[in-house]
């Protein structure tokens, strides 16, 4: 079994989401609704290139601390299988219920804090709609412009698999090497 961080990564300098993150030797993050203090609760939001330090090796450390790395799509699938023991595949349809449950021993405890769509729209974080959700990056590329991500919503026990635009900003949970 892999060891996952118990909370979303919160590393880097806060920039406004309409500024974009750049390959400039400074790790940049967005904070929910562009409010610095919101990163303390939900972690940072990263565009895929920034998260991966503009490298495309799926096993890369990215901006994770030493001894940790950005999880691959297969590591995410192992996590989902691990939190649903004894249940026949596909486990993606119910694993989100386990990942969101604060009483689970897995320690993952998903934080449903939204996402940023291409630097101009915060989504899945508005309490008036009663739909909270989060997307988490994987290091696995889908194509030149998209990479695989995993998503959870408050009203659904599933964990979606989504080819997210690399311009979107999602959270990340690092995995120990």
KAJOZI-V158095 format. One record per helix or strand of 2 or more residues. SS is the DSSP state (H for helix, E for strand). FROM is the first residue (numbers start at 1). LEN is the number of residues. Records with the same first field share a line. If there is no record, write none. Layout:
# KAJOZI-V158095
SS->FROM-LEN + FROM-LEN
This chain:
# KAJOZI-V158095
E->13-2 + 28-3 + 45-3 + 68-3 + 114-4 + 121-3 + 133-9 + 146-8 + 160-6 + 169-3 + 174-3
H->32-3 + 38-5 + 48-4 + 73-10 + 95-6 + 127-3
